[in-house]
Amino acid sequence: MAKVKYYYDTKTLSYKKIERSKLGVLKSILLFITSSSAIALCLVLLFFTLFDSPKEKELKREINNLLVQYELLEQQISNSSKILDELQERDDNIYRVIFEADPIDASIRKAGFGGINRYKKYEGFEHSDLISDLNRKVDQLSKAIYVQSKSFDDVLEMVQNKEEMLAHIPAIQPVANKNLKRMASGYGYRIHPIYKTRKMHWGMDFSAPKGTPVFATGNGTIKKAKRSKRGYGNQVRIDHGYGYETFYAHLNKYTVKRNQKVKRGDLIGYVGNSGTSTAPHLHYEVVKDKKRVNPVNYYFNDLTVEEYDKMLELASQENQSFD
């Protein structure tokens, strides 16, 4: 039962009962509910500002765990990239050097991804930069691994063809040269026998009696067999493949014809004194990738270490060439 309230009337000097209308009662109720709701809302907001809800705590734990996993994954990607860099270094500077293949161009290994923004779908989130950056690193690593895989496929094929390749590379002296006594003039600047001036001598001269056998220094195909009374005289050129050619000049005669297949050690002609030559000898050149190189580096099947050192010493002497 509701309590009855009174007030003191100063005019009558007596207590009178307080009469409340229904509207007043309703206003009081509404005021109480409104103020209570406002206070409750403030308390709730204050609570959620100072304290996390169980759901928020769970989400924060999940975010922290994801960030830790991101850092671990980024570290793994970094470690994998370092390992891949080492493989690429060995591939370019060891494996491909052994097989005389060009290294993979850096622009191919490090090429990016053109066209549309591949990572647009990751935008609009709190950690969009992290997500995009991680995906970009994964894509770059995946492409580099693919390029390296294809390179190893090439190296494997070269390994399988190594025996054939080694058989084609010039690797012996073109004439029998016991005790290296027939090595007369090396590659480099030499005194020309006719003009008596220093000129580049693009091959090596082997002095030998006319009719001394001349041999193919590697497997290949006769590219040219030509008779001439000028310049290099009677000459033979062999295409060995793999970027190699050899040239034999001043022959007395040759025993091969164009497009004929020859093997290392096959007889291809005889030492002579044809063309612009001052004495019977063989002028011998090695060409690699269309550039004439020093033949002294291509006798590895023919010389011991000591003999090679002696050959280097003889070939470096700036004497007079025979042509």
Sequence and secondary structure as in RCSB ss.txt:
>XXXX:A:sequence
MAKVKYYYDTKTLSYKKIERSKLGVLKSILLFITSSSAIALCLVLLFFTLFDSPKEKELKREINNLLVQYELLEQ
QISNSSKILDELQERDDNIYRVIFEADPIDASIRKAGFGGINRYKKYEGFEHSDLISDLNRKVDQLSKAIYVQSK
SFDDVLEMVQNKEEMLAHIPAIQPVANKNLKRMASGYGYRIHPIYKTRKMHWGMDFSAPKGTPVFATGNGTIKKA
KRSKRGYGNQVRIDHGYGYETFYAHLNKYTVKRNQKVKRGDLIGYVGNSGTSTAPHLHYEVVKDKKRVNPVNYYF
NDLTVEEYDKMLELASQENQSFD
>XXXX:A:secstr
     EEEETTTTEEEE    HHHHHHHHHHHHHHHHHHHHHHHHHHHHHS  HHHHHHHHHHHHHHHHHHHHHH
HHHHHHHHHHHHHHHIIIIIHHHTT     HHHHT    SS TTGGGTTSTTHHHHHHHHHHHHHHHHHHHHHHH
HHHHHHHHHHTHHHHHHHS  S SS  GGGTTEEE SEEEE TTT SEEEE SEEEE  TT EEE SSSEEEEEE
E  SSTT EEEEEEEETTEEEEEEEEEEE   TT EE TT EEEEEB  SS SSSEEEEEEEETTEEE GGGG T
TT  HHHHHHHHHHHT   B   
